[in-house]
Structures are given as C-alpha cells and as structure tokens.
Amino acid sequence: MNGRRINGAADLTLGDYHRLLSKPERWKALNLDVDRVEFLKHLEDVREIRNSVMHFSPEGLSEVDLQTLNDAARFFDYLVQMGAI
C-alpha cells in the first residue's frame, strides 16, 4: 500500500482497512456476520476523527466526536459479544 512494506495487520492504517474492506469480494472472504456498509461507516468515522486530532486539531475532541467514538466502540463491542467478529 503506497509503497510501504506491510508485514501484518498491525502495519495497516484505518484508511488501509477501509480500502481493503470496501471491496465486496474481500469482505465476503472474511465471512463476517456483519453489515459491511454499517461497519465501514463506523470505521470511516473513527478514521476521520483520529486524523483530525493527530494532524489538524491537537486541542482535543468535540462532544460530537466523543459521542461518535463512543457509538463506534459500542458497535464494535456488540459485534464481538455477538460473535460476529
């Protein structure tokens, strides 16, 4: 990806994950019992907030961003609890 050496999942960015999982054939290969569009929406929301904080807005999170992250965390936690991922 972009000429970088990728040795494993830890080397991928949130954007890399989003690009990889946006392809229906790759998503299908994972055999996850999760709505791909909903999963990618949460992943993209988290990526945008992360990038904003790390690159453009070092003063912190807004209440809206914090709520978005909490919603995404609850969504991902629910998926794990349900055995979907």
N, CA, C and O atoms as a Maestro MAE file, in Angstrom:
{
 s_m_m2io_version
 :::
 2.0.0
}

f_m_ct {
 s_m_title
 :::
 protein
 m_atom[340] {
  # First column is atom index #
  i_m_mmod_type
  r_m_x_coord
  r_m_y_coord
  r_m_z_coord
  i_m_residue_number
  s_m_chain_name
  s_m_pdb_residue_name
  s_m_pdb_atom_name
  i_m_atomic_number
  :::
  1 25 0.836 -1.162 0.000 1 A "MET " " N  " 7
  2 3 0.000 0.000 0.000 1 A "MET " " CA " 6
  3 2 0.891 1.239 0.000 1 A "MET " " C  " 6
  4 15 1.658 1.466 0.936 1 A "MET " " O  " 8
  5 25 0.783 2.011 -1.030 2 A "ASN " " N  " 7
  6 3 1.545 3.250 -1.168 2 A "ASN " " CA " 6
  7 2 3.051 3.031 -1.051 2 A "ASN " " C  " 6
  8 15 3.764 3.914 -0.573 2 A "ASN " " O  " 8
  9 25 3.543 1.876 -1.476 3 A "GLY " " N  " 7
  10 3 4.960 1.591 -1.445 3 A "GLY " " CA " 6
  11 2 5.507 1.220 -0.079 3 A "GLY " " C  " 6
  12 15 6.712 1.012 0.059 3 A "GLY " " O  " 8
  13 25 4.660 1.131 0.929 4 A "ARG " " N  " 7
  14 3 5.104 0.749 2.261 4 A "ARG " " CA " 6
  15 2 5.220 -0.764 2.342 4 A "ARG " " C  " 6
  16 15 4.534 -1.497 1.630 4 A "ARG " " O  " 8
  17 25 6.086 -1.205 3.208 5 A "ARG " " N  " 7
  18 3 6.200 -2.642 3.480 5 A "ARG " " CA " 6
  19 2 5.169 -3.007 4.536 5 A "ARG " " C  " 6
  20 15 5.152 -2.437 5.627 5 A "ARG " " O  " 8
  21 25 4.316 -3.956 4.204 6 A "ILE " " N  " 7
  22 3 3.278 -4.431 5.112 6 A "ILE " " CA " 6
  23 2 3.641 -5.857 5.523 6 A "ILE " " C  " 6
  24 15 3.661 -6.767 4.694 6 A "ILE " " O  " 8
  25 25 3.925 -6.037 6.802 7 A "ASN " " N  " 7
  26 3 4.270 -7.362 7.312 7 A "ASN " " CA " 6
  27 2 3.112 -8.033 8.034 7 A "ASN " " C  " 6
  28 15 3.143 -9.238 8.285 7 A "ASN " " O  " 8
  29 25 2.105 -7.262 8.362 8 A "GLY " " N  " 7
  30 3 0.963 -7.822 9.067 8 A "GLY " " CA " 6
  31 2 -0.092 -6.769 9.308 8 A "GLY " " C  " 6
  32 15 0.064 -5.613 8.915 8 A "GLY " " O  " 8
  33 25 -1.174 -7.177 9.962 9 A "ALA " " N  " 7
  34 3 -2.305 -6.285 10.204 9 A "ALA " " CA " 6
  35 2 -1.901 -5.037 10.994 9 A "ALA " " C  " 6
  36 15 -2.486 -3.971 10.801 9 A "ALA " " O  " 8
  37 25 -0.923 -5.154 11.869 10 A "ALA " " N  " 7
  38 3 -0.503 -4.014 12.691 10 A "ALA " " CA " 6
  39 2 0.116 -2.901 11.853 10 A "ALA " " C  " 6
  40 15 0.205 -1.762 12.312 10 A "ALA " " O  " 8
  41 25 0.543 -3.213 10.637 11 A "ASP " " N  " 7
  42 3 1.153 -2.211 9.765 11 A "ASP " " CA " 6
  43 2 0.119 -1.420 8.963 11 A "ASP " " C  " 6
  44 15 0.475 -0.469 8.268 11 A "ASP " " O  " 8
  45 25 -1.146 -1.801 9.051 12 A "LEU " " N  " 7
  46 3 -2.199 -1.139 8.283 12 A "LEU " " CA " 6
  47 2 -2.777 0.040 9.053 12 A "LEU " " C  " 6
  48 15 -2.895 0.006 10.278 12 A "LEU " " O  " 8
  49 25 -3.133 1.081 8.312 13 A "THR " " N  " 7
  50 3 -3.816 2.225 8.903 13 A "THR " " CA " 6
  51 2 -5.324 1.979 8.844 13 A "THR " " C  " 6
  52 15 -5.782 1.041 8.192 13 A "THR " " O  " 8
  53 25 -6.082 2.820 9.525 14 A "LEU " " N  " 7
  54 3 -7.538 2.717 9.435 14 A "LEU " " CA " 6
  55 2 -8.003 2.917 7.995 14 A "LEU " " C  " 6
  56 15 -8.947 2.267 7.547 14 A "LEU " " O  " 8
  57 25 -7.342 3.811 7.280 15 A "GLY " " N  " 7
  58 3 -7.668 4.022 5.867 15 A "GLY " " CA " 6
  59 2 -7.376 2.788 5.024 15 A "GLY " " C  " 6
  60 15 -8.135 2.458 4.114 15 A "GLY " " O  " 8
  61 25 -6.269 2.104 5.330 16 A "ASP " " N  " 7
  62 3 -5.945 0.856 4.622 16 A "ASP " " CA " 6
  63 2 -7.038 -0.182 4.843 16 A "ASP " " C  " 6
  64 15 -7.485 -0.841 3.903 16 A "ASP " " O  " 8
  65 25 -7.462 -0.319 6.102 17 A "TYR " " N  " 7
  66 3 -8.531 -1.277 6.405 17 A "TYR " " CA " 6
  67 2 -9.802 -0.919 5.640 17 A "TYR " " C  " 6
  68 15 -10.470 -1.791 5.084 17 A "TYR " " O  " 8
  69 25 -10.123 0.352 5.618 18 A "HIS " " N  " 7
  70 3 -11.339 0.789 4.924 18 A "HIS " " CA " 6
  71 2 -11.245 0.464 3.434 18 A "HIS " " C  " 6
  72 15 -12.193 -0.066 2.855 18 A "HIS " " O  " 8
  73 25 -10.118 0.777 2.814 19 A "ARG " " N  " 7
  74 3 -9.947 0.483 1.371 19 A "ARG " " CA " 6
  75 2 -10.026 -1.013 1.106 19 A "ARG " " C  " 6
  76 15 -10.674 -1.439 0.149 19 A "ARG " " O  " 8
  77 25 -9.381 -1.808 1.934 20 A "LEU " " N  " 7
  78 3 -9.402 -3.261 1.730 20 A "LEU " " CA " 6
  79 2 -10.806 -3.831 1.893 20 A "LEU " " C  " 6
  80 15 -11.253 -4.641 1.081 20 A "LEU " " O  " 8
  81 25 -11.492 -3.408 2.936 21 A "LEU " " N  " 7
  82 3 -12.803 -3.985 3.236 21 A "LEU " " CA " 6
  83 2 -13.929 -3.377 2.421 21 A "LEU " " C  " 6
  84 15 -15.055 -3.874 2.459 21 A "LEU " " O  " 8
  85 25 -13.649 -2.318 1.688 22 A "SER " " N  " 7
  86 3 -14.657 -1.726 0.804 22 A "SER " " CA " 6
  87 2 -14.948 -2.610 -0.398 22 A "SER " " C  " 6
  88 15 -16.014 -2.515 -1.005 22 A "SER " " O  " 8
  89 25 -14.014 -3.452 -0.731 23 A "LYS " " N  " 7
  90 3 -14.197 -4.365 -1.864 23 A "LYS " " CA " 6
  91 2 -15.087 -5.528 -1.425 23 A "LYS " " C  " 6
  92 15 -14.707 -6.294 -0.540 23 A "LYS " " O  " 8
  93 25 -16.271 -5.668 -2.036 24 A "PRO " " N  " 7
  94 3 -17.204 -6.729 -1.618 24 A "PRO " " CA " 6
  95 2 -16.594 -8.129 -1.611 24 A "PRO " " C  " 6
  96 15 -16.918 -8.938 -0.742 24 A "PRO " " O  " 8
  97 25 -15.718 -8.422 -2.565 25 A "GLU " " N  " 7
  98 3 -15.128 -9.765 -2.609 25 A "GLU " " CA " 6
  99 2 -14.205 -10.028 -1.424 25 A "GLU " " C  " 6
  100 15 -14.124 -11.156 -0.938 25 A "GLU " " O  " 8
  101 25 -13.510 -8.992 -0.959 26 A "ARG " " N  " 7
  102 3 -12.651 -9.157 0.223 26 A "ARG " " CA " 6
  103 2 -13.503 -9.302 1.480 26 A "ARG " " C  " 6
  104 15 -13.212 -10.125 2.348 26 A "ARG " " O  " 8
  105 25 -14.553 -8.496 1.566 27 A "TRP " " N  " 7
  106 3 -15.448 -8.591 2.716 27 A "TRP " " CA " 6
  107 2 -16.063 -9.979 2.794 27 A "TRP " " C  " 6
  108 15 -16.128 -10.582 3.865 27 A "TRP " " O  " 8
  109 25 -16.512 -10.474 1.657 28 A "LYS " " N  " 7
  110 3 -17.144 -11.797 1.617 28 A "LYS " " CA " 6
  111 2 -16.169 -12.881 2.070 28 A "LYS " " C  " 6
  112 15 -16.567 -13.827 2.749 28 A "LYS " " O  " 8
  113 25 -14.903 -12.749 1.702 29 A "ALA " " N  " 7
  114 3 -13.892 -13.746 2.076 29 A "ALA " " CA " 6
  115 2 -13.695 -13.822 3.587 29 A "ALA " " C  " 6
  116 15 -13.274 -14.858 4.103 29 A "ALA " " O  " 8
  117 25 -13.994 -12.740 4.299 30 A "LEU " " N  " 7
  118 3 -13.853 -12.742 5.756 30 A "LEU " " CA " 6
  119 2 -14.957 -13.539 6.441 30 A "LEU " " C  " 6
  120 15 -14.800 -13.989 7.576 30 A "LEU " " O  " 8
  121 25 -16.066 -13.708 5.746 31 A "ASN " " N  " 7
  122 3 -17.197 -14.476 6.272 31 A "ASN " " CA " 6
  123 2 -17.682 -13.926 7.622 31 A "ASN " " C  " 6
  124 15 -17.953 -14.680 8.557 31 A "ASN " " O  " 8
  125 25 -17.782 -12.607 7.695 32 A "LEU " " N  " 7
  126 3 -18.271 -11.955 8.908 32 A "LEU " " CA " 6
  127 2 -19.778 -11.787 8.827 32 A "LEU " " C  " 6
  128 15 -20.321 -11.461 7.772 32 A "LEU " " O  " 8
  129 25 -20.435 -12.008 9.925 33 A "ASP " " N  " 7
  130 3 -21.882 -11.847 10.000 33 A "ASP " " CA " 6
  131 2 -22.203 -10.418 10.439 33 A "ASP " " C  " 6
  132 15 -22.802 -10.191 11.490 33 A "ASP " " O  " 8
  133 25 -21.785 -9.455 9.600 34 A "VAL " " N  " 7
  134 3 -21.903 -8.038 9.903 34 A "VAL " " CA " 6
  135 2 -22.257 -7.302 8.618 34 A "VAL " " C  " 6
  136 15 -21.798 -7.672 7.538 34 A "VAL " " O  " 8
  137 25 -23.072 -6.262 8.738 35 A "ASP " " N  " 7
  138 3 -23.376 -5.425 7.587 35 A "ASP " " CA " 6
  139 2 -22.125 -4.635 7.207 35 A "ASP " " C  " 6
  140 15 -21.620 -3.842 8.002 35 A "ASP " " O  " 8
  141 25 -21.637 -4.851 6.008 36 A "ARG " " N  " 7
  142 3 -20.397 -4.221 5.546 36 A "ARG " " CA " 6
  143 2 -20.517 -2.701 5.535 36 A "ARG " " C  " 6
  144 15 -19.602 -2.010 5.984 36 A "ARG " " O  " 8
  145 25 -21.619 -2.172 5.035 37 A "VAL " " N  " 7
  146 3 -21.789 -0.726 4.926 37 A "VAL " " CA " 6
  147 2 -21.771 -0.071 6.309 37 A "VAL " " C  " 6
  148 15 -21.125 0.959 6.504 37 A "VAL " " O  " 8
  149 25 -22.474 -0.665 7.258 38 A "GLU " " N  " 7
  150 3 -22.505 -0.119 8.619 38 A "GLU " " CA " 6
  151 2 -21.121 -0.196 9.270 38 A "GLU " " C  " 6
  152 15 -20.689 0.757 9.919 38 A "GLU " " O  " 8
  153 25 -20.434 -1.308 9.103 39 A "PHE " " N  " 7
  154 3 -19.090 -1.480 9.651 39 A "PHE " " CA " 6
  155 2 -18.149 -0.416 9.082 39 A "PHE " " C  " 6
  156 15 -17.404 0.227 9.821 39 A "PHE " " O  " 8
  157 25 -18.194 -0.241 7.752 40 A "LEU " " N  " 7
  158 3 -17.308 0.726 7.105 40 A "LEU " " CA " 6
  159 2 -17.641 2.157 7.497 40 A "LEU " " C  " 6
  160 15 -16.747 3.001 7.569 40 A "LEU " " O  " 8
  161 25 -18.912 2.444 7.750 41 A "LYS " " N  " 7
  162 3 -19.296 3.784 8.186 41 A "LYS " " CA " 6
  163 2 -18.636 4.100 9.531 41 A "LYS " " C  " 6
  164 15 -18.053 5.170 9.706 41 A "LYS " " O  " 8
  165 25 -18.731 3.182 10.459 42 A "HIS " " N  " 7
  166 3 -18.111 3.408 11.769 42 A "HIS " " CA " 6
  167 2 -16.592 3.516 11.640 42 A "HIS " " C  " 6
  168 15 -15.973 4.371 12.273 42 A "HIS " " O  " 8
  169 25 -16.005 2.669 10.840 43 A "LEU " " N  " 7
  170 3 -14.554 2.711 10.642 43 A "LEU " " CA " 6
  171 2 -14.126 4.055 10.049 43 A "LEU " " C  " 6
  172 15 -13.128 4.632 10.479 43 A "LEU " " O  " 8
  173 25 -14.869 4.548 9.076 44 A "GLU " " N  " 7
  174 3 -14.552 5.838 8.457 44 A "GLU " " CA " 6
  175 2 -14.730 6.984 9.451 44 A "GLU " " C  " 6
  176 15 -13.913 7.905 9.480 44 A "GLU " " O  " 8
  177 25 -15.775 6.941 10.258 45 A "ASP " " N  " 7
  178 3 -15.973 7.981 11.278 45 A "ASP " " CA " 6
  179 2 -14.785 8.034 12.232 45 A "ASP " " C  " 6
  180 15 -14.280 9.113 12.541 45 A "ASP " " O  " 8
  181 25 -14.343 6.877 12.695 46 A "VAL " " N  " 7
  182 3 -13.207 6.811 13.613 46 A "VAL " " CA " 6
  183 2 -11.935 7.314 12.927 46 A "VAL " " C  " 6
  184 15 -11.151 8.047 13.530 46 A "VAL " " O  " 8
  185 25 -11.735 6.922 11.676 47 A "ARG " " N  " 7
  186 3 -10.552 7.361 10.927 47 A "ARG " " CA " 6
  187 2 -10.513 8.880 10.790 47 A "ARG " " C  " 6
  188 15 -9.469 9.499 10.993 47 A "ARG " " O  " 8
  189 25 -11.642 9.472 10.449 48 A "GLU " " N  " 7
  190 3 -11.690 10.931 10.275 48 A "GLU " " CA " 6
  191 2 -11.388 11.659 11.581 48 A "GLU " " C  " 6
  192 15 -10.649 12.643 11.586 48 A "GLU " " O  " 8
  193 25 -11.948 11.187 12.672 49 A "ILE " " N  " 7
  194 3 -11.690 11.819 13.968 49 A "ILE " " CA " 6
  195 2 -10.230 11.653 14.358 49 A "ILE " " C  " 6
  196 15 -9.598 12.604 14.818 49 A "ILE " " O  " 8
  197 25 -9.694 10.463 14.180 50 A "ARG " " N  " 7
  198 3 -8.290 10.207 14.501 50 A "ARG " " CA " 6
  199 2 -7.383 11.146 13.715 50 A "ARG " " C  " 6
  200 15 -6.469 11.749 14.277 50 A "ARG " " O  " 8
  201 25 -7.636 11.266 12.419 51 A "ASN " " N  " 7
  202 3 -6.799 12.124 11.582 51 A "ASN " " CA " 6
  203 2 -6.937 13.595 11.975 51 A "ASN " " C  " 6
  204 15 -5.952 14.333 11.970 51 A "ASN " " O  " 8
  205 25 -8.140 14.017 12.311 52 A "SER " " N  " 7
  206 3 -8.355 15.395 12.721 52 A "SER " " CA " 6
  207 2 -7.556 15.713 13.978 52 A "SER " " C  " 6
  208 15 -6.895 16.748 14.058 52 A "SER " " O  " 8
  209 25 -7.620 14.831 14.943 53 A "VAL " " N  " 7
  210 3 -6.917 15.056 16.206 53 A "VAL " " CA " 6
  211 2 -5.404 15.000 16.008 53 A "VAL " " C  " 6
  212 15 -4.677 15.853 16.519 53 A "VAL " " O  " 8
  213 25 -4.941 14.022 15.285 54 A "MET " " N  " 7
  214 3 -3.492 13.812 15.149 54 A "MET " " CA " 6
  215 2 -2.816 14.807 14.211 54 A "MET " " C  " 6
  216 15 -1.633 15.106 14.378 54 A "MET " " O  " 8
  217 25 -3.547 15.321 13.233 55 A "HIS " " N  " 7
  218 3 -2.897 16.149 12.221 55 A "HIS " " CA " 6
  219 2 -3.346 17.603 12.195 55 A "HIS " " C  " 6
  220 15 -2.590 18.470 11.757 55 A "HIS " " O  " 8
  221 25 -4.546 17.884 12.648 56 A "PHE " " N  " 7
  222 3 -5.044 19.233 12.461 56 A "PHE " " CA " 6
  223 2 -5.616 19.881 13.719 56 A "PHE " " C  " 6
  224 15 -5.710 21.107 13.787 56 A "PHE " " O  " 8
  225 25 -5.990 19.104 14.689 57 A "SER " " N  " 7
  226 3 -6.698 19.651 15.838 57 A "SER " " CA " 6
  227 2 -6.157 19.062 17.141 57 A "SER " " C  " 6
  228 15 -6.836 18.262 17.785 57 A "SER " " O  " 8
  229 25 -4.958 19.443 17.530 58 A "PRO " " N  " 7
  230 3 -4.351 18.847 18.723 58 A "PRO " " CA " 6
  231 2 -5.033 19.250 20.033 58 A "PRO " " C  " 6
  232 15 -4.692 18.713 21.087 58 A "PRO " " O  " 8
  233 25 -5.982 20.177 19.989 59 A "GLU " " N  " 7
  234 3 -6.616 20.603 21.238 59 A "GLU " " CA " 6
  235 2 -7.607 19.605 21.806 59 A "GLU " " C  " 6
  236 15 -8.056 19.777 22.940 59 A "GLU " " O  " 8
  237 25 -7.960 18.581 21.072 60 A "GLY " " N  " 7
  238 3 -8.824 17.555 21.635 60 A "GLY " " CA " 6
  239 2 -10.083 17.300 20.841 60 A "GLY " " C  " 6
  240 15 -10.244 17.760 19.711 60 A "GLY " " O  " 8
  241 25 -10.966 16.552 21.467 61 A "LEU " " N  " 7
  242 3 -12.187 16.114 20.811 61 A "LEU " " CA " 6
  243 2 -13.367 17.008 21.164 61 A "LEU " " C  " 6
  244 15 -13.476 17.514 22.281 61 A "LEU " " O  " 8
  245 25 -14.243 17.188 20.190 62 A "SER " " N  " 7
  246 3 -15.502 17.868 20.461 62 A "SER " " CA " 6
  247 2 -16.458 16.862 21.103 62 A "SER " " C  " 6
  248 15 -16.195 15.660 21.092 62 A "SER " " O  " 8
  249 25 -17.550 17.346 21.652 63 A "GLU " " N  " 7
  250 3 -18.561 16.452 22.231 63 A "GLU " " CA " 6
  251 2 -19.142 15.536 21.162 63 A "GLU " " C  " 6
  252 15 -19.418 14.366 21.431 63 A "GLU " " O  " 8
  253 25 -19.331 16.054 19.955 64 A "VAL " " N  " 7
  254 3 -19.868 15.247 18.848 64 A "VAL " " CA " 6
  255 2 -18.889 14.132 18.485 64 A "VAL " " C  " 6
  256 15 -19.291 12.984 18.295 64 A "VAL " " O  " 8
  257 25 -17.595 14.477 18.389 65 A "ASP " " N  " 7
  258 3 -16.587 13.462 18.071 65 A "ASP " " CA " 6
  259 2 -16.514 12.404 19.160 65 A "ASP " " C  " 6
  260 15 -16.415 11.212 18.867 65 A "ASP " " O  " 8
  261 25 -16.564 12.830 20.400 66 A "LEU " " N  " 7
  262 3 -16.511 11.884 21.514 66 A "LEU " " CA " 6
  263 2 -17.714 10.943 21.477 66 A "LEU " " C  " 6
  264 15 -17.571 9.745 21.724 66 A "LEU " " O  " 8
  265 25 -18.890 11.473 21.172 67 A "GLN " " N  " 7
  266 3 -20.079 10.641 21.063 67 A "GLN " " CA " 6
  267 2 -19.952 9.666 19.900 67 A "GLN " " C  " 6
  268 15 -20.348 8.507 20.020 67 A "GLN " " O  " 8
  269 25 -19.403 10.123 18.773 68 A "THR " " N  " 7
  270 3 -19.194 9.257 17.611 68 A "THR " " CA " 6
  271 2 -18.261 8.107 17.959 68 A "THR " " C  " 6
  272 15 -18.517 6.962 17.586 68 A "THR " " O  " 8
  273 25 -17.180 8.408 18.672 69 A "LEU " " N  " 7
  274 3 -16.240 7.357 19.075 69 A "LEU " " CA " 6
  275 2 -16.878 6.388 20.056 69 A "LEU " " C  " 6
  276 15 -16.661 5.180 19.963 69 A "LEU " " O  " 8
  277 25 -17.657 6.898 20.988 70 A "ASN " " N  " 7
  278 3 -18.350 6.024 21.929 70 A "ASN " " CA " 6
  279 2 -19.349 5.121 21.202 70 A "ASN " " C  " 6
  280 15 -19.462 3.935 21.514 70 A "ASN " " O  " 8
  281 25 -20.068 5.684 20.239 71 A "ASP " " N  " 7
  282 3 -21.017 4.884 19.457 71 A "ASP " " CA " 6
  283 2 -20.299 3.789 18.677 71 A "ASP " " C  " 6
  284 15 -20.754 2.646 18.643 71 A "ASP " " O  " 8
  285 25 -19.176 4.137 18.051 72 A "ALA " " N  " 7
  286 3 -18.413 3.152 17.285 72 A "ALA " " CA " 6
  287 2 -17.870 2.062 18.206 72 A "ALA " " C  " 6
  288 15 -17.911 0.881 17.861 72 A "ALA " " O  " 8
  289 25 -17.363 2.453 19.375 73 A "ALA " " N  " 7
  290 3 -16.826 1.466 20.324 73 A "ALA " " CA " 6
  291 2 -17.924 0.508 20.781 73 A "ALA " " C  " 6
  292 15 -17.703 -0.700 20.870 73 A "ALA " " O  " 8
  293 25 -19.108 1.050 21.069 74 A "ARG " " N  " 7
  294 3 -20.229 0.190 21.466 74 A "ARG " " CA " 6
  295 2 -20.629 -0.751 20.327 74 A "ARG " " C  " 6
  296 15 -20.922 -1.923 20.562 74 A "ARG " " O  " 8
  297 25 -20.640 -0.241 19.106 75 A "PHE " " N  " 7
  298 3 -20.979 -1.060 17.949 75 A "PHE " " CA " 6
  299 2 -19.989 -2.214 17.789 75 A "PHE " " C  " 6
  300 15 -20.393 -3.366 17.634 75 A "PHE " " O  " 8
  301 25 -18.690 -1.900 17.827 76 A "PHE " " N  " 7
  302 3 -17.672 -2.940 17.672 76 A "PHE " " CA " 6
  303 2 -17.705 -3.922 18.842 76 A "PHE " " C  " 6
  304 15 -17.537 -5.126 18.644 76 A "PHE " " O  " 8
  305 25 -17.919 -3.419 20.055 77 A "ASP " " N  " 7
  306 3 -18.020 -4.294 21.223 77 A "ASP " " CA " 6
  307 2 -19.213 -5.235 21.081 77 A "ASP " " C  " 6
  308 15 -19.109 -6.422 21.391 77 A "ASP " " O  " 8
  309 25 -20.335 -4.717 20.618 78 A "TYR " " N  " 7
  310 3 -21.521 -5.534 20.397 78 A "TYR " " CA " 6
  311 2 -21.235 -6.649 19.392 78 A "TYR " " C  " 6
  312 15 -21.642 -7.793 19.593 78 A "TYR " " O  " 8
  313 25 -20.532 -6.310 18.310 79 A "LEU " " N  " 7
  314 3 -20.206 -7.313 17.300 79 A "LEU " " CA " 6
  315 2 -19.353 -8.432 17.889 79 A "LEU " " C  " 6
  316 15 -19.557 -9.605 17.575 79 A "LEU " " O  " 8
  317 25 -18.401 -8.070 18.740 80 A "VAL " " N  " 7
  318 3 -17.552 -9.072 19.381 80 A "VAL " " CA " 6
  319 2 -18.377 -9.930 20.329 80 A "VAL " " C  " 6
  320 15 -18.255 -11.154 20.323 80 A "VAL " " O  " 8
  321 25 -19.213 -9.301 21.141 81 A "GLN " " N  " 7
  322 3 -20.047 -10.050 22.094 81 A "GLN " " CA " 6
  323 2 -20.989 -11.018 21.391 81 A "GLN " " C  " 6
  324 15 -21.256 -12.109 21.895 81 A "GLN " " O  " 8
  325 25 -21.491 -10.619 20.230 82 A "MET " " N  " 7
  326 3 -22.420 -11.457 19.484 82 A "MET " " CA " 6
  327 2 -21.704 -12.539 18.650 82 A "MET " " C  " 6
  328 15 -22.344 -13.394 18.038 82 A "MET " " O  " 8
  329 25 -20.373 -12.477 18.643 83 A "GLY " " N  " 7
  330 3 -19.614 -13.452 17.878 83 A "GLY " " CA " 6
  331 2 -19.568 -13.180 16.397 83 A "GLY " " C  " 6
  332 15 -19.211 -14.053 15.606 83 A "GLY " " O  " 8
  333 25 -19.932 -11.957 16.018 84 A "ALA " " N  " 7
  334 3 -19.939 -11.611 14.602 84 A "ALA " " CA " 6
  335 2 -18.526 -11.387 14.069 84 A "ALA " " C  " 6
  336 15 -18.249 -11.624 12.893 84 A "ALA " " O  " 8
  337 25 -17.641 -10.930 14.944 85 A "ILE " " N  " 7
  338 3 -16.238 -10.737 14.542 85 A "ILE " " CA " 6
  339 2 -15.338 -11.262 15.633 85 A "ILE " " C  " 6
  340 15 -14.115 -11.202 15.506 85 A "ILE " " O  " 8
  :::
 }
 m_bond[339] {
  # First column is bond index #
  i_m_from
  i_m_to
  i_m_order
  :::
  1 1 2 1
  2 2 3 1
  3 3 4 2
  4 3 5 1
  5 5 6 1
  6 6 7 1
  7 7 8 2
  8 7 9 1
  9 9 10 1
  10 10 11 1
  11 11 12 2
  12 11 13 1
  13 13 14 1
  14 14 15 1
  15 15 16 2
  16 15 17 1
  17 17 18 1
  18 18 19 1
  19 19 20 2
  20 19 21 1
  21 21 22 1
  22 22 23 1
  23 23 24 2
  24 23 25 1
  25 25 26 1
  26 26 27 1
  27 27 28 2
  28 27 29 1
  29 29 30 1
  30 30 31 1
  31 31 32 2
  32 31 33 1
  33 33 34 1
  34 34 35 1
  35 35 36 2
  36 35 37 1
  37 37 38 1
  38 38 39 1
  39 39 40 2
  40 39 41 1
  41 41 42 1
  42 42 43 1
  43 43 44 2
  44 43 45 1
  45 45 46 1
  46 46 47 1
  47 47 48 2
  48 47 49 1
  49 49 50 1
  50 50 51 1
  51 51 52 2
  52 51 53 1
  53 53 54 1
  54 54 55 1
  55 55 56 2
  56 55 57 1
  57 57 58 1
  58 58 59 1
  59 59 60 2
  60 59 61 1
  61 61 62 1
  62 62 63 1
  63 63 64 2
  64 63 65 1
  65 65 66 1
  66 66 67 1
  67 67 68 2
  68 67 69 1
  69 69 70 1
  70 70 71 1
  71 71 72 2
  72 71 73 1
  73 73 74 1
  74 74 75 1
  75 75 76 2
  76 75 77 1
  77 77 78 1
  78 78 79 1
  79 79 80 2
  80 79 81 1
  81 81 82 1
  82 82 83 1
  83 83 84 2
  84 83 85 1
  85 85 86 1
  86 86 87 1
  87 87 88 2
  88 87 89 1
  89 89 90 1
  90 90 91 1
  91 91 92 2
  92 91 93 1
  93 93 94 1
  94 94 95 1
  95 95 96 2
  96 95 97 1
  97 97 98 1
  98 98 99 1
  99 99 100 2
  100 99 101 1
  101 101 102 1
  102 102 103 1
  103 103 104 2
  104 103 105 1
  105 105 106 1
  106 106 107 1
  107 107 108 2
  108 107 109 1
  109 109 110 1
  110 110 111 1
  111 111 112 2
  112 111 113 1
  113 113 114 1
  114 114 115 1
  115 115 116 2
  116 115 117 1
  117 117 118 1
  118 118 119 1
  119 119 120 2
  120 119 121 1
  121 121 122 1
  122 122 123 1
  123 123 124 2
  124 123 125 1
  125 125 126 1
  126 126 127 1
  127 127 128 2
  128 127 129 1
  129 129 130 1
  130 130 131 1
  131 131 132 2
  132 131 133 1
  133 133 134 1
  134 134 135 1
  135 135 136 2
  136 135 137 1
  137 137 138 1
  138 138 139 1
  139 139 140 2
  140 139 141 1
  141 141 142 1
  142 142 143 1
  143 143 144 2
  144 143 145 1
  145 145 146 1
  146 146 147 1
  147 147 148 2
  148 147 149 1
  149 149 150 1
  150 150 151 1
  151 151 152 2
  152 151 153 1
  153 153 154 1
  154 154 155 1
  155 155 156 2
  156 155 157 1
  157 157 158 1
  158 158 159 1
  159 159 160 2
  160 159 161 1
  161 161 162 1
  162 162 163 1
  163 163 164 2
  164 163 165 1
  165 165 166 1
  166 166 167 1
  167 167 168 2
  168 167 169 1
  169 169 170 1
  170 170 171 1
  171 171 172 2
  172 171 173 1
  173 173 174 1
  174 174 175 1
  175 175 176 2
  176 175 177 1
  177 177 178 1
  178 178 179 1
  179 179 180 2
  180 179 181 1
  181 181 182 1
  182 182 183 1
  183 183 184 2
  184 183 185 1
  185 185 186 1
  186 186 187 1
  187 187 188 2
  188 187 189 1
  189 189 190 1
  190 190 191 1
  191 191 192 2
  192 191 193 1
  193 193 194 1
  194 194 195 1
  195 195 196 2
  196 195 197 1
  197 197 198 1
  198 198 199 1
  199 199 200 2
  200 199 201 1
  201 201 202 1
  202 202 203 1
  203 203 204 2
  204 203 205 1
  205 205 206 1
  206 206 207 1
  207 207 208 2
  208 207 209 1
  209 209 210 1
  210 210 211 1
  211 211 212 2
  212 211 213 1
  213 213 214 1
  214 214 215 1
  215 215 216 2
  216 215 217 1
  217 217 218 1
  218 218 219 1
  219 219 220 2
  220 219 221 1
  221 221 222 1
  222 222 223 1
  223 223 224 2
  224 223 225 1
  225 225 226 1
  226 226 227 1
  227 227 228 2
  228 227 229 1
  229 229 230 1
  230 230 231 1
  231 231 232 2
  232 231 233 1
  233 233 234 1
  234 234 235 1
  235 235 236 2
  236 235 237 1
  237 237 238 1
  238 238 239 1
  239 239 240 2
  240 239 241 1
  241 241 242 1
  242 242 243 1
  243 243 244 2
  244 243 245 1
  245 245 246 1
  246 246 247 1
  247 247 248 2
  248 247 249 1
  249 249 250 1
  250 250 251 1
  251 251 252 2
  252 251 253 1
  253 253 254 1
  254 254 255 1
  255 255 256 2
  256 255 257 1
  257 257 258 1
  258 258 259 1
  259 259 260 2
  260 259 261 1
  261 261 262 1
  262 262 263 1
  263 263 264 2
  264 263 265 1
  265 265 266 1
  266 266 267 1
  267 267 268 2
  268 267 269 1
  269 269 270 1
  270 270 271 1
  271 271 272 2
  272 271 273 1
  273 273 274 1
  274 274 275 1
  275 275 276 2
  276 275 277 1
  277 277 278 1
  278 278 279 1
  279 279 280 2
  280 279 281 1
  281 281 282 1
  282 282 283 1
  283 283 284 2
  284 283 285 1
  285 285 286 1
  286 286 287 1
  287 287 288 2
  288 287 289 1
  289 289 290 1
  290 290 291 1
  291 291 292 2
  292 291 293 1
  293 293 294 1
  294 294 295 1
  295 295 296 2
  296 295 297 1
  297 297 298 1
  298 298 299 1
  299 299 300 2
  300 299 301 1
  301 301 302 1
  302 302 303 1
  303 303 304 2
  304 303 305 1
  305 305 306 1
  306 306 307 1
  307 307 308 2
  308 307 309 1
  309 309 310 1
  310 310 311 1
  311 311 312 2
  312 311 313 1
  313 313 314 1
  314 314 315 1
  315 315 316 2
  316 315 317 1
  317 317 318 1
  318 318 319 1
  319 319 320 2
  320 319 321 1
  321 321 322 1
  322 322 323 1
  323 323 324 2
  324 323 325 1
  325 325 326 1
  326 326 327 1
  327 327 328 2
  328 327 329 1
  329 329 330 1
  330 330 331 1
  331 331 332 2
  332 331 333 1
  333 333 334 1
  334 334 335 1
  335 335 336 2
  336 335 337 1
  337 337 338 1
  338 338 339 1
  339 339 340 2
  :::
 }
}
